[in-house]
Amino acid sequence: MNGSVTSALTTLHLSVNNHPGVLSHVCGLFAGRAYNLEGVLVTPEADGDTCRMWLVVKDDGRMEQIVKQVRKLHDVLDVQVGHAEPTVFNRLAGCLEC
């Protein structure tokens, strides 16, 4: 019996404090719930105090709960849920290829 379920890709757009350990805390939350991150992109904002973080995940029905948990993290300032934008990640991958 095939138990696989097709899951849509979703992008989480986070605004977070910019200091060591924030990415680890966010990724650790997903890892602790056996939730795989399909893509991660982080860039500092102009002010230097905050970063934008994009996380691409498969929405397997647990998305609402994990977003609630992400919002509880001390260094997470804002969370927006949107459709996946793989072109951003594809363009970045193209830039990194030799």
LINBEL-V943829 format. One record per backbone hydrogen bond with DSSP energy under -0.5 kcal/mol. CO is the residue of the C=O (numbers start at 1). NH is the residue of the N-H. If there is no record, write none. Layout:
CO,NH
CO,NH
//
This chain:
1,3
8,59
9,84
10,57
11,13
11,82
12,14
12,55
13,80
14,16
14,53
15,77
15,78
16,51
17,19
19,22
21,25
22,26
23,27
24,28
25,29
26,30
27,31
28,32
29,33
30,33
30,35
31,34
34,36
36,38
36,58
39,56
41,54
43,52
45,48
49,18
50,45
51,16
52,43
53,14
54,41
55,12
55,57
56,38
56,39
57,10
57,59
58,60
59,8
62,66
63,67
64,68
65,69
66,70
67,71
68,72
69,72
69,73
70,73
73,76
75,17
75,77
78,15
80,13
82,11
85,88
85,89
86,90
87,91
88,92
89,93
90,94
91,95
92,96
93,97
//
